[in-house]
Amino acid sequence: MDTDQPNLPSFQQHQTAGSRFGPLGFAVITMSDSRTPETDTSGQFIKDAVTAAGHRVARYALVPDEPQRIRPELEAALDDAAVAIVVTNGGTGISLRDNAYETVVARLDKRLDGFGELFRMLSYSEIGAAAMLSRAVGGVASGRIVFSLPGSTKAVRLGMEKLILPQAGHLWFELQKHAQRK
């Protein structure tokens, strides 16, 4: 890895590399048939966590958990130059109405399999075997980082605090480091 400080431990090198980009723009998309902007506690948690971490919310949307409503909002976020990271919440379960997973995965160019694996491992320590029902997924689409979390605020908190925000800058650095040399 390229770094100006080769003697730093690996984690610290990643944080240093990621910090070069400053605040990142996040798109937050809640996919729910029952929530409103006033009751979207998970979406609000994501927005608050993003700003508390020193990043900015570039866009926010609440859409029904229907592929034909999710796709245009996801595409708009991926096309927005102010967005580096897209975080969706809701629709990752196994019920007939849970459509987010298929819609998001169909749009990914690369999957970050470790994200879903780590999310479920951490979730298992909190909720036990029910963690296997989560289809949380991460990846890259159109040069943006995409994470799809379950809709519960507890799950969103776990994903944001333990996985997404600690690695946001490093992920963006990794995605950009060769793109700049084209």
C-alpha positions as CSV (number, residue, x, y, z in Angstrom):
1,M,0.0,0.0,0.0
2,D,1.2,3.5,-0.8
3,T,1.7,5.6,2.3
4,D,3.8,8.5,3.5
5,Q,4.3,6.8,6.9
6,P,5.4,3.2,6.4
7,N,6.1,2.6,10.1
8,L,2.5,3.0,11.2
9,P,0.5,-0.1,12.0
10,S,-1.7,-1.2,9.1
11,F,-5.0,0.1,10.6
12,Q,-3.5,3.5,11.2
13,Q,-2.1,3.5,7.7
14,H,-5.6,2.9,6.4
15,Q,-7.1,5.7,8.5
16,T,-4.3,8.1,7.3
17,A,-4.8,7.2,3.7
18,G,-8.6,7.6,4.0
19,S,-8.4,10.9,5.7
20,R,-6.8,12.5,2.7
21,F,-10.2,12.9,1.1
22,G,-11.8,14.8,3.9
23,P,-15.6,14.5,4.5
24,L,-17.3,12.1,2.2
25,G,-20.8,12.5,0.8
26,F,-23.3,9.8,1.8
27,A,-26.7,9.0,0.2
28,V,-29.2,7.4,2.6
29,I,-32.1,5.5,1.2
30,T,-34.7,3.9,3.4
31,M,-36.8,1.2,1.8
32,S,-40.0,0.6,3.7
33,D,-43.7,0.2,3.2
34,S,-44.6,1.4,6.6
35,R,-42.2,4.3,7.6
36,T,-42.6,7.9,6.9
37,P,-39.9,10.6,7.1
38,E,-41.1,11.3,10.7
39,T,-40.9,7.6,11.8
40,D,-37.8,6.7,9.9
41,T,-35.6,6.2,13.0
42,S,-33.1,4.0,11.1
43,G,-32.6,6.6,8.3
44,Q,-32.3,9.3,10.9
45,F,-29.7,7.3,12.8
46,I,-27.6,6.9,9.7
47,K,-27.8,10.6,8.9
48,D,-26.9,11.5,12.5
49,A,-24.0,9.0,12.5
50,V,-22.6,10.2,9.2
51,T,-22.5,13.9,10.3
52,A,-21.2,13.0,13.8
53,A,-18.3,11.2,12.0
54,G,-17.5,14.4,10.1
55,H,-19.0,13.4,6.8
56,R,-22.0,14.9,5.1
57,V,-25.4,13.6,3.9
58,A,-25.6,14.5,0.2
59,R,-29.1,13.0,-0.3
60,Y,-31.8,11.2,1.5
61,A,-34.9,9.3,0.2
62,L,-37.6,7.1,1.6
63,V,-39.1,4.8,-1.0
64,P,-41.5,1.8,-0.8
65,D,-39.8,-1.6,-0.9
66,E,-40.6,-2.1,-4.5
67,P,-37.9,-2.7,-7.2
68,Q,-39.4,-0.1,-9.6
69,R,-39.3,2.5,-6.8
70,I,-35.8,1.5,-5.5
71,R,-34.0,1.4,-8.8
72,P,-34.5,5.1,-9.8
73,E,-33.4,6.3,-6.4
74,L,-30.4,4.1,-6.3
75,E,-29.4,5.2,-9.8
76,A,-29.8,8.9,-8.9
77,A,-27.5,8.4,-5.9
78,L,-24.9,6.5,-8.0
79,D,-25.1,9.3,-10.6
80,D,-24.7,12.1,-8.0
81,A,-21.1,13.5,-8.0
82,A,-21.5,14.5,-4.4
83,V,-22.0,10.9,-3.3
84,A,-19.2,8.6,-2.4
85,I,-21.1,6.1,-0.3
86,V,-24.7,4.9,-0.5
87,V,-26.3,3.3,2.6
88,T,-29.7,1.7,2.2
89,N,-31.7,0.3,5.0
90,G,-34.7,-2.1,4.9
91,G,-35.8,-4.9,2.7
92,T,-32.9,-7.3,3.4
93,G,-35.0,-10.0,5.1
94,I,-36.6,-13.1,3.6
95,S,-40.3,-12.1,3.4
96,L,-42.1,-11.8,0.1
97,R,-42.0,-8.0,0.5
98,D,-38.2,-7.8,1.1
99,N,-36.9,-6.7,-2.4
100,A,-34.0,-4.5,-1.6
101,Y,-31.4,-7.3,-1.6
102,E,-32.1,-8.4,-5.2
103,T,-32.4,-4.9,-6.4
104,V,-29.1,-3.7,-4.9
105,V,-27.1,-6.8,-5.7
106,A,-28.3,-6.7,-9.4
107,R,-26.6,-3.2,-9.6
108,L,-23.3,-4.1,-7.9
109,D,-20.2,-4.3,-10.1
110,K,-18.2,-5.9,-7.3
111,R,-19.3,-7.4,-4.0
112,L,-17.6,-6.9,-0.6
113,D,-18.5,-10.3,0.7
114,G,-16.7,-9.7,4.0
115,F,-19.1,-6.9,4.9
116,G,-22.1,-9.3,5.0
117,E,-20.1,-12.0,6.7
118,L,-18.8,-9.6,9.4
119,F,-22.3,-8.0,9.8
120,R,-23.9,-11.4,10.5
121,M,-21.1,-12.4,12.8
122,L,-21.4,-9.3,14.9
123,S,-25.2,-9.6,14.8
124,Y,-25.0,-13.2,15.9
125,S,-23.3,-12.0,19.2
126,E,-26.3,-9.7,19.8
127,I,-29.3,-11.7,18.5
128,G,-28.1,-15.3,18.1
129,A,-29.0,-17.6,15.2
130,A,-31.7,-15.1,13.9
131,A,-28.7,-13.2,12.3
132,M,-28.8,-15.7,9.5
133,L,-32.0,-14.1,8.2
134,S,-30.1,-10.9,7.3
135,R,-29.0,-10.4,3.7
136,A,-27.0,-7.3,4.5
137,V,-24.6,-6.8,1.6
138,G,-21.9,-4.4,0.4
139,G,-20.2,-3.7,-2.8
140,V,-19.2,-1.2,-5.5
141,A,-21.4,0.2,-8.2
142,S,-20.6,2.9,-10.7
143,G,-17.5,3.9,-8.8
144,R,-19.5,4.3,-5.5
145,I,-19.5,2.2,-2.4
146,V,-22.9,0.7,-1.6
147,F,-24.1,-0.9,1.7
148,S,-27.5,-2.4,2.2
149,L,-28.5,-2.8,5.9
150,P,-31.6,-4.3,7.6
151,G,-34.2,-1.8,8.6
152,S,-34.0,-2.1,12.4
153,T,-32.3,0.8,14.1
154,K,-30.3,-1.7,16.2
155,A,-28.9,-3.4,13.0
156,V,-28.3,0.0,11.4
157,R,-26.3,1.1,14.5
158,L,-24.2,-2.0,14.4
159,G,-23.4,-1.7,10.7
160,M,-22.6,2.0,10.8
161,E,-20.6,2.1,14.1
162,K,-18.7,-1.2,13.7
163,L,-18.2,-1.5,10.0
164,I,-19.1,1.3,7.6
165,L,-17.9,4.5,9.4
166,P,-14.6,3.1,10.7
167,Q,-13.7,2.1,7.1
168,A,-15.4,4.8,5.0
169,G,-12.2,6.8,4.2
170,H,-10.1,3.7,3.6
171,L,-12.8,2.2,1.3
172,W,-12.9,5.5,-0.7
173,F,-9.1,5.6,-0.9
174,E,-8.9,2.1,-2.2
175,L,-11.6,2.8,-4.8
176,Q,-9.9,6.0,-6.0
177,K,-6.2,5.1,-5.9
178,H,-6.0,3.6,-9.3
179,A,-8.9,5.5,-10.9
180,Q,-6.8,8.6,-10.6
181,R,-4.0,7.1,-12.7
182,K,-6.2,6.2,-15.8
